[in-house]
Amino acid sequence: MTIPQETPSRIEPCLLDSIDPKTADLATDLAWKAGQLGKKLHEKTAGNLSDLVRIANCYQRILRAEKFSTLIDTAINRKESSTPSEQQ
């Protein structure tokens, strides 16, 4: 079993190879409206929201790290159990 190598690109946002114009327009419109909404938030609310997103991102990284650790442990255990014991 090959263990996937952890690289920074695995934790960066996924990017599409190609995108149709309608979807691109919708994404641009959404980004603009989100920016406008951000300008309307009270400074304290914006700060609290930023903290919440930061916590959610950290939690997601922890879950990914635990999953990766589990994959490594599983691979090691499989390799150990398939290796004949060296008792003579």
CYANA upper distance limits for C-alpha pairs under 8 A (distance plus 0.5 A):
  1 MET  CA     75 ALA  CA      7.45
  3 ILE  CA     71 LEU  CA      7.62
  3 ILE  CA     72 ILE  CA      7.40
  3 ILE  CA     75 ALA  CA      7.92
  6 GLU  CA     10 ARG  CA      7.30
  7 THR  CA     11 ILE  CA      8.06
  8 PRO  CA     12 GLU  CA      7.03
  9 SER  CA     13 PRO  CA      8.47
 11 ILE  CA     61 ARG  CA      8.43
 19 ILE  CA     23 THR  CA      7.08
 19 ILE  CA     24 ALA  CA      6.93
 20 ASP  CA     24 ALA  CA      6.82
 21 PRO  CA     25 ASP  CA      6.60
 22 LYS  CA     26 LEU  CA      6.77
 23 THR  CA     27 ALA  CA      6.63
 24 ALA  CA     28 THR  CA      6.65
 25 ASP  CA     29 ASP  CA      6.59
 26 LEU  CA     30 LEU  CA      6.56
 27 ALA  CA     31 ALA  CA      6.66
 28 THR  CA     32 TRP  CA      6.71
 29 ASP  CA     33 LYS  CA      6.66
 30 LEU  CA     34 ALA  CA      6.54
 31 ALA  CA     35 GLY  CA      6.72
 32 TRP  CA     36 GLN  CA      6.82
 33 LYS  CA     37 LEU  CA      6.65
 34 ALA  CA     38 GLY  CA      6.63
 35 GLY  CA     39 LYS  CA      6.93
 36 GLN  CA     40 LYS  CA      7.18
 37 LEU  CA     41 LEU  CA      7.13
 38 GLY  CA     46 ALA  CA      7.64
 41 LEU  CA     45 THR  CA      6.71
 41 LEU  CA     46 ALA  CA      6.29
 42 HIS  CA     46 ALA  CA      6.61
 43 GLU  CA     47 GLY  CA      6.72
 44 LYS  CA     48 ASN  CA      6.66
 45 THR  CA     49 LEU  CA      6.55
 46 ALA  CA     50 SER  CA      6.60
 47 GLY  CA     51 ASP  CA      6.76
 48 ASN  CA     52 LEU  CA      6.70
 49 LEU  CA     53 VAL  CA      6.76
 50 SER  CA     54 ARG  CA      6.69
 51 ASP  CA     55 ILE  CA      6.71
 52 LEU  CA     56 ALA  CA      6.69
 53 VAL  CA     57 ASN  CA      6.61
 54 ARG  CA     58 CYS  CA      6.76
 55 ILE  CA     59 TYR  CA      6.65
 56 ALA  CA     60 GLN  CA      6.67
 57 ASN  CA     61 ARG  CA      6.75
 58 CYS  CA     62 ILE  CA      6.73
 59 TYR  CA     63 LEU  CA      6.80
 60 GLN  CA     64 ARG  CA      6.77
 61 ARG  CA     65 ALA  CA      6.61
 62 ILE  CA     66 GLU  CA      6.60
 63 LEU  CA     67 LYS  CA      6.64
 64 ARG  CA     68 PHE  CA      6.63
 65 ALA  CA     69 SER  CA      6.53
 66 GLU  CA     70 THR  CA      6.58
 67 LYS  CA     71 LEU  CA      6.78
 68 PHE  CA     72 ILE  CA      6.83
 69 SER  CA     73 ASP  CA      6.66
 70 THR  CA     74 THR  CA      6.53
 71 LEU  CA     75 ALA  CA      6.68
 72 ILE  CA     76 ILE  CA      6.64
 73 ASP  CA     77 ASN  CA      6.55
 74 THR  CA     78 ARG  CA      6.60
 75 ALA  CA     79 LYS  CA      6.64
 76 ILE  CA     80 GLU  CA      6.59
 77 ASN  CA     81 SER  CA      6.53
 78 ARG  CA     82 SER  CA      6.60
 79 LYS  CA     83 THR  CA      6.73
